[in-house]
């Protein structure tokens, strides 16, 4: 089976899911090029290997090169959901000692944010952190840049499971969610009361995505500054 690569961002971490075989030739080259290009904007990478059936020596060499490249770029490469046969290969070659590996995506993503938090703690200034969750990529893109320009550290996702990981991993000062976001019989706001009871939640207005962008943005910033003033 040819290697298939599927990526998604979880805030400031890129999850790269691989399916198939990581072997010499087009497969290793495709993975190398994909991650190396992504590192320019998102240096923290989680490589999900749960559906990889086989990896050869060239494939292992590619993982080592990518790990070295991400770390030299100020980020890191973490592996997760490694199949038993590949984990056995890593142990046989002793390469398991150089990779950070985790059983699940959530644990790997959380570890990435712990590393980032440790790095941020050495700096004097740390912006207020906001997690944004909405199903619209366009709404997220606008809100993310609007708030970053206002001095906030913004992490966004359009997937509810990823939003939960972000909230637990980053301990935000504020959570923003889109209107009409419901999980089964329980509203998202009710779910958030269980996940992060002490964190304020701001629900975007119904017309945020369709009204005047300038007015909507100004009104949103006023609400946020009232809840969590920028540092």
HELIX and SHEET records of a PDB file:
HELIX    1   1 UNK A   26  UNK A   38  1                                  13    
HELIX    2   2 UNK A   57  UNK A   72  1                                  16    
HELIX    3   3 UNK A   84  UNK A   92  1                                   9    
HELIX    4   4 UNK A   95  UNK A   97  5                                   3    
HELIX    5   5 UNK A  105  UNK A  120  1                                  16    
HELIX    6   6 UNK A  137  UNK A  149  1                                  13    
HELIX    7   7 UNK A  160  UNK A  170  1                                  11    
HELIX    8   8 UNK A  188  UNK A  195  1                                   8    
HELIX    9   9 UNK A  213  UNK A  227  1                                  15    
SHEET    1   A 5 UNK A   4  UNK A  10  0                                        
SHEET    2   A 5 UNK A  13  UNK A  22 -1                                        
SHEET    3   A 5 UNK A  44  UNK A  55  1                                        
SHEET    4   A 5 UNK A  76  UNK A  80  1                                        
SHEET    5   A 5 UNK A 100  UNK A 102  1                                        
SHEET    1   B 4 UNK A 153  UNK A 157  0                                        
SHEET    2   B 4 UNK A 129  UNK A 133  1                                        
SHEET    3   B 4 UNK A 174  UNK A 177  1                                        
SHEET    4   B 4 UNK A 200  UNK A 203  1                                        
SHEET    1   C 2 UNK A 182  UNK A 183  0                                        
SHEET    2   C 2 UNK A 186  UNK A 187 -1                                        
END                                                                             
